[in-house]
Structure formats: structure tokens, C-alpha cells
Amino acid sequence: MIESDFPATWKQSFFYLSFIFTSLYLLHSSPLQKLLLGQDKVHIKRSPDLPLRFRSDGSFKILQVADMHYGNGAVTRCRDVLPSEFGFCSDLNTTRFVKRLIEAERPDFVAFTGDNIFGDSTPDAAESLFEAFAPPMESKLPWAAILGNHDQESTMTREELMGFISLMDYSISQVNPPGEKGIHGFGNYDLGVHGVLGSRLANRSLLNLFFLDSGDREVVDGRRTYGWIKESQLQWLQSLSQKLKDQRVDIDQMPTSNSIPALAFFHIPVPEIRELYYRNFVGQFQEAVACSSVNSGALGAFVSMGDIKAAFIGHDHVNDFCGNLNGIWFCYGGGSGYHGYGKAGWPRRARVIQAELEQKDGEWIGVNRIRTWKRLDDKKLSLIDKQVLWEL
């Protein structure tokens, strides 16, 4: 090396190394990484403690959130609120309400029963899903969702939506049962709630939760109508119910020889719910039941199974009643979302369901009571319409 060339060579090496380090920094910085690689860093799904399980006091609490109709966050305005509320009201009101519910009720599980996002107001379905389901994810609560008739109107198909939802943090949703083929729709699955940890029934499901895809819109005889639960779904459900009965625990460990109770969750009501207008019900029946023109026999299938004690639905936002049809309670959640239609001056609301075990000789055994009530999004988070849905 010639002595006079040393300073130039040193400077070149310095600038070269500086360029390398700067390039590596920019490559790993968020904006350029998205631009060059087209995605964020790999995210590993956070999962809740499973299986779902009754608490040490023998209870299991579910929060049902219906019809959030989440749009685009702070820029999405509310519908059907008082004039004094409109100026500051947005999707964030829905988020605050769900957070308040979780803080007040401390549920063991959150069930979202469809129309979680509102397609027409949602330019990016994934972003809206992250915002809509943020409260249980931030609280590290297990949660699951089904689809309504509006979720797919944005940038994802129904299959893509359920696939995405199943991969979100703390979600235990499923696209469909593993290994099962030929079931109509997306979002048909079951979840079991196991006995109290440390009890004899800690490894057995004492309450079954059935989730069903009731569809969106269909054309029948040239006329548009709402979706319905199809025959293939009912066949799967009946087969599953029988399988679970065959696996039930010994009779001497249960308070009764009946099958383990189940709860069903779906979005669009079955046609027979219209009959409840002329019967006794608990809550408010304020709008016509918007169901399919096709009666697929879902009610008859539920009754024949014998294990479904109550079904929880959404879709009709200003109905929040519970009524009994052939021994099964059908309960509306009442609209929870501020971007969905409602009734000015009638607070948004959500439903709470609590299953309770019986204790015998100091040992927790099977479910002996299922109760429900509603919470209103008012100053006091008022609790209304407490009732027992099923009791031995």
C-alpha cells in the first residue's frame, strides 16, 4: 500500500460500513419493512388457558355481544342516538361499552353473535376486526364469534373472515369442525366447558356451546330473503349431540340422568320466534322478527336433541326479549353497537349468561341452573331483567 493512499482507503471503509449499518436499520424499521417486504414482523397467536372451565365457585359466565356493526373507528358516526350525544359519538363508544362490560361482569368467555363489522362502512375488514374485538384481546379473555348478514360486505369473504377470526389473539373460534366436510357455511363449531379444576369432573365437559352460521342473504323463488340454518348443519349438530350424550359421565356423578345441557349461538332468528309476540316473554319486543322465508326445521331439530336449553341470537337490534318455544328459551342480545341502527333514548345493551353447578357431598357435579340478565350502556351500567332460563 502506498502511504498517501491510506487516508482515502480509510474513509471509503468508514462510509461503506456506515452505509451497511444504515441500510440494515432502515430495512428493519416499520415503514420500509412494510414497503419492501409487504408485511409486519411474524406474530405468534396468543392463546387463552384452555379448556374453558367452571370457576372454583361452580359458575361460568358468558358475555354475549350482538350487532356491534363496527365501521372505521373514530371517524364512523353513531346512528339513532339523542341529538346531545351525536356530536361526540362514534365506534369508540361501542369499544368503551364492551370494555365497561368486561370490567363490571368479569366474564369467563365472550360470545360475539354476528354483524361484528358493518361492511359498507369498513374499507379494510382486517383493521375493523382488530378494533372490534380489541376489548377481550386486551383483557386476555377467551372469546369466539360467528358471522351475521353484514360481516362479508367489506374486503373478505365469509370463509376468509372466519379463518382470520380464528387466528386472532385469544380467539377460540373455528372455521368449521376439523375433519368434517359438507357442512354449509363457515363458523359451525362446538366448545365444551369443563368442570372445576381439582374436582372429579375436571376433565369432562359439563356444558356444551354450539355455534352456527345462519347465513346472510339468499334468493328463493325469485325473492331475496335472509339466510337460515341448513339441513347439513342440523345433521352435523344432531350427530354431535348424540356423540356427546354417548360420552357423558356416569349417572352417579351427575345430578340427573339427563344429557349434559347445551347453549346455542347464531345470528338470524328462526321463524317461530314471531309467535312469541302473542305469548309471555321477558324484555321488549319492539320490531318485527327479520327471519328467512324458509323454515328449515331448526326448532324441531333443537327440540329433538333434548340438550339445548337456550339459544342466543342477534339481528333485530331493538328486540331484547327472552321467550320459550317448546321448552327452549330464545333470547335476543339487544344491539350493542352504536353504528348499527337502534332507538334514540333506548340505551345500547348486552346480555350476560351464567351457568351454575350443583354441589353434592362437597363435590361440584353437573349444571343445575342457567340464569341471564342484561346490562345497559348508561351511567350506572344498569342491570335489568334477571331470570332463570333453566333449572333442575
SVG drawing of the C-alpha trace seen along z (x, -y; Angstrom):
<svg xmlns="http://www.w3.org/2000/svg" viewBox="-101 -18 105 62">
<polyline fill="none" stroke="black" stroke-width="0.4" points="0.0,0.0 1.3,-3.5 1.3,-5.7 -0.5,-8.5 -3.5,-6.3 -4.2,-5.3 -6.5,-8.2 -8.7,-7.7 -9.0,-4.0 -9.9,-4.5 -12.6,-7.0 -14.0,-4.6 -14.2,-1.8 -15.9,-4.1 -18.5,-5.2 -19.1,-1.7 -19.7,-0.4 -21.9,-3.3 -24.0,-2.6 -24.3,1.1 -25.5,0.3 -27.9,-2.4 -29.4,-0.1 -29.9,2.7 -31.6,0.2 -33.9,-1.1 -34.8,2.4 -35.9,3.4 -37.7,0.1 -41.5,0.4 -42.3,-1.8 -39.6,-0.5 -40.2,3.1 -43.8,2.8 -42.8,1.2 -40.2,3.8 -41.4,7.0 -45.2,6.2 -45.9,7.4 -45.1,6.8 -42.9,9.0 -44.3,12.5 -46.9,12.5 -47.5,15.7 -51.1,16.0 -51.6,15.6 -53.9,18.3 -56.0,18.4 -55.8,21.0 -57.9,24.0 -60.1,25.8 -62.9,23.4 -63.7,24.2 -66.1,23.5 -64.8,21.3 -63.9,22.6 -67.3,21.3 -69.1,23.5 -70.1,20.8 -69.3,20.0 -70.2,16.6 -70.7,15.7 -71.0,12.1 -73.0,12.0 -72.2,9.1 -74.6,8.7 -74.5,6.5 -71.6,4.2 -71.6,3.1 -68.1,1.7 -67.0,-0.6 -63.8,-2.6 -63.3,-3.7 -63.3,-7.3 -64.5,-8.6 -67.6,-6.3 -70.6,-8.2 -73.3,-6.7 -76.9,-6.1 -80.1,-6.6 -78.7,-8.5 -80.0,-11.6 -79.0,-14.9 -77.0,-15.7 -75.0,-12.5 -74.3,-12.7 -71.5,-15.2 -69.0,-13.0 -70.4,-9.6 -68.5,-7.0 -67.4,-3.4 -65.3,-4.2 -68.5,-4.3 -69.0,-0.6 -65.5,0.2 -65.9,-1.7 -69.2,0.1 -67.7,3.6 -64.7,2.6 -67.1,1.5 -69.0,4.7 -65.8,6.8 -64.7,4.7 -68.1,4.9 -69.0,8.5 -65.6,10.2 -66.9,12.9 -65.1,16.2 -65.9,16.0 -67.2,13.6 -69.5,14.7 -70.0,12.3 -73.2,13.2 -72.7,11.7 -72.7,8.4 -69.5,7.7 -68.4,5.3 -70.5,3.3 -69.3,4.0 -70.4,0.8 -68.5,-1.3 -65.5,0.9 -62.7,0.1 -60.4,2.8 -62.1,5.7 -59.0,6.9 -58.4,3.5 -62.0,3.3 -61.9,6.8 -58.8,5.9 -60.6,2.8 -64.0,4.5 -62.5,7.5 -59.9,5.4 -61.6,5.5 -61.4,9.2 -58.0,9.5 -56.6,6.7 -58.2,8.4 -56.7,11.8 -60.2,13.3 -61.2,16.3 -63.7,15.3 -65.5,16.7 -67.5,15.2 -70.0,16.2 -71.0,14.1 -74.1,12.1 -75.5,11.0 -73.3,7.9 -69.8,9.0 -68.8,10.1 -69.8,6.9 -66.3,5.4 -63.0,6.9 -63.2,10.5 -65.4,13.5 -67.2,15.3 -64.7,18.1 -61.8,15.6 -63.4,13.8 -63.8,16.9 -60.3,18.0 -58.9,14.6 -61.0,14.5 -59.9,18.0 -56.2,16.8 -56.7,13.6 -55.3,13.4 -57.3,15.3 -59.9,16.4 -61.2,20.0 -63.4,19.6 -63.3,22.2 -64.0,22.0 -65.8,25.4 -65.3,28.7 -61.9,30.3 -62.3,33.2 -66.0,32.6 -66.9,32.0 -70.1,30.9 -71.4,28.6 -72.9,25.5 -71.4,22.1 -68.5,21.0 -68.4,20.8 -70.1,24.1 -68.4,25.5 -68.8,26.5 -66.9,25.7 -67.0,27.6 -66.9,26.1 -65.1,28.4 -65.6,29.0 -63.9,27.1 -60.2,27.7 -59.3,30.3 -62.8,31.9 -63.7,35.4 -65.2,33.9 -62.3,31.5 -61.5,33.4 -65.1,33.6 -67.3,31.1 -70.3,30.2 -71.8,27.6 -71.7,27.6 -71.7,24.4 -72.9,24.8 -72.2,22.1 -74.0,22.0 -73.7,19.9 -77.2,18.7 -76.0,17.2 -76.6,13.8 -78.9,13.3 -80.4,15.8 -82.8,15.7 -85.8,18.1 -88.4,18.2 -87.0,15.0 -87.3,13.1 -84.5,12.1 -84.7,13.3 -82.4,13.8 -80.3,16.9 -81.2,19.9 -79.6,22.8 -79.3,25.6 -80.1,29.3 -76.4,30.2 -75.7,28.1 -78.6,29.6 -77.5,33.1 -74.0,32.4 -75.4,30.8 -77.7,33.8 -74.9,36.2 -72.6,34.2 -75.3,34.0 -75.7,37.8 -71.9,38.3 -71.7,36.1 -74.5,37.9 -72.7,41.2 -69.6,39.8 -71.4,38.3 -70.1,39.0 -71.5,41.8 -75.0,41.1 -73.9,41.3 -71.6,38.3 -74.4,36.2 -77.5,34.6 -79.7,36.2 -79.6,38.9 -80.5,36.3 -77.9,35.3 -75.4,32.5 -77.0,29.2 -76.1,27.1 -76.5,23.5 -76.7,22.4 -75.5,19.2 -76.4,17.9 -77.4,14.6 -80.6,14.7 -83.7,15.8 -85.8,18.9 -89.3,18.1 -91.2,19.4 -89.8,16.6 -92.5,14.4 -95.1,16.4 -93.6,15.1 -95.4,11.8 -98.6,13.5 -97.0,15.3 -95.3,14.4 -91.8,13.1 -89.2,11.1 -87.9,8.0 -89.0,5.8 -90.4,6.9 -90.1,3.6 -89.7,4.6 -90.8,7.4 -88.7,10.5 -86.5,10.3 -86.1,14.0 -85.9,16.1 -89.0,17.0 -87.7,20.6 -88.3,22.7 -85.6,25.4 -86.9,27.1 -84.2,25.9 -86.6,25.5 -87.8,29.1 -84.2,30.3 -83.2,28.5 -86.2,29.9 -85.5,33.5 -81.9,33.3 -83.1,32.6 -79.9,30.9 -80.3,27.3 -81.8,25.3 -81.5,21.8 -80.4,20.1 -78.9,16.7 -79.4,14.5 -79.0,11.0 -80.0,9.3 -83.1,7.4 -81.4,4.6 -84.2,3.2 -85.6,6.6 -84.0,7.8 -86.6,10.3 -86.4,14.0 -89.3,16.3 -89.9,20.0 -90.7,22.2 -91.3,25.9 -89.1,25.9 -86.2,23.9 -85.6,20.3 -84.7,17.9 -83.0,14.7 -82.0,11.7 -78.8,9.9 -80.1,6.5 -78.0,4.3 -74.6,3.4 -73.1,1.3 -73.5,-2.4 -73.1,-2.3 -75.9,0.2 -79.5,-1.1 -81.1,-1.5 -83.7,-3.7 -82.7,-7.1 -83.0,-7.3 -83.1,-3.4 -79.6,-2.5 -77.4,0.0 -77.2,3.2 -75.7,6.7 -76.7,10.0 -74.9,12.0 -75.5,15.7 -74.4,17.7 -74.4,21.4 -74.1,22.8 -73.1,26.2 -74.7,28.2 -72.6,29.3 -73.2,32.7 -71.3,34.0 -68.8,31.2 -68.2,32.1 -69.1,30.0 -71.1,32.0 -73.4,31.2 -75.1,27.9 -78.3,27.3 -79.2,23.7 -78.8,21.3 -79.6,17.6 -79.4,14.5 -79.7,10.7 -78.9,7.6 -76.6,4.6 -77.4,1.1 -74.9,-1.4 -76.0,-4.1 -74.2,-5.9 -74.8,-3.1 -74.4,-0.2 -77.9,0.8 -78.7,4.5 -82.2,5.5 -84.4,8.5 -82.8,11.1 -84.4,14.5 -83.7,18.2 -83.8,19.9 -83.4,23.5 -83.2,25.3 -83.3,28.9"/>
</svg>
